[in-house]
Structures are given as C-alpha cells and as structure tokens.
Amino acid sequence: MERLFRLFIHRRLLIATCFVLVAAVGVYSWFQLPIDAYPDIADVTVQVVTQVPGLAAEEIEQQITIPLERELNGMPGLQTMRSKNLFGISSILLVFKDGIDDYWARQRVQERINGIDLPFGAMPELNPLTSPTGEVCRYIIESNSYTLREITDLQKWVIIPRIKQVMG
C-alpha cells in the first residue's frame, strides 16, 4: 500500500494525465448516450378501428371483428390481440414483441387488412401512431375570485392559443 502511495506522489503528472484522460472519455461517452427526456417504454401497439354506423355490438363482433381477427392472427412478432365492440365501432388492439419497429408493424397490419372484404362497406383504419408518453404536460386552473365560466373562457381564449404557439 505504501508503494502505491509513493507512486501517486512521485508520478503526479502521470496520475493527473490519466485522470484527465478518463474524465474526457467519460464526458465523450455521456454525450453519445441515446437518452431522451421522456424515453418511450411503451409496447409497440397498432390499433385497428372500423366504424359501421347502425350495427349493434354483437353484429359488429360477428361480421367485422371476428373476420379481422382471423386475418390478423399469426402475424410475425404479434404478442397479444385484444378487441372491443361497441355500438357501431370495432376496435382491435395489437401488441407486438419488444424490438419490433413501429412502422414495420403498422405496414404488416395494413397489408393484412387491405386483403379482407367486409360487409356493409366497412373500411378498417389504423389509428395514428402515438405513444402513452406523448402526454407530457397537464395543468389545473384554480381561482377563488373567478367564476367557472370566466375560468373556462380564460382557458379557451388565452391559455390554449398560447400553448399552441409553443414549438415542438
């Protein structure tokens, strides 16, 4: 241990040079890290929505959702498929394995749904590519001196237009 301390004391320039070199490599590596402010940790998902006004949920399931599920089943990288049927709407959520590219998954889903004929002129569509982490900011407006109507007007005519002017 004493020899090590003597080395540090007698070779100060060498030790200082090594320290500066290690620090420089650390700073360079820090700038090369691919880190986002809000990293996207969500699964790769694609949502297929089909609107057929006037059909009950049971009819939507039998005539729209089940044929779509049959067509989409067995896609490469598909991990889970969930569907929901409401009055006039069929919604299918496809979850893909980690590492699958969002655009690749959307392209494969689009190819599959293009090849299916659905009754009532139903046209399945893909929801826009979004992420759960896309919602970054929330705000609350509270006041003891303004009425609810005045607060609503303030938000609608002052705050929202100013937020929309922000780039990004």
Helices and strands as residue ranges (DSSP letters): H 2-10, H 12-32, E 44-51, H 57-60, I 61-65, H 66-72, E 78-86, E 89-96, H 102-114, G 119-121, E 125-126, G 132-134, H 148-154, I 155-159, H 160-164
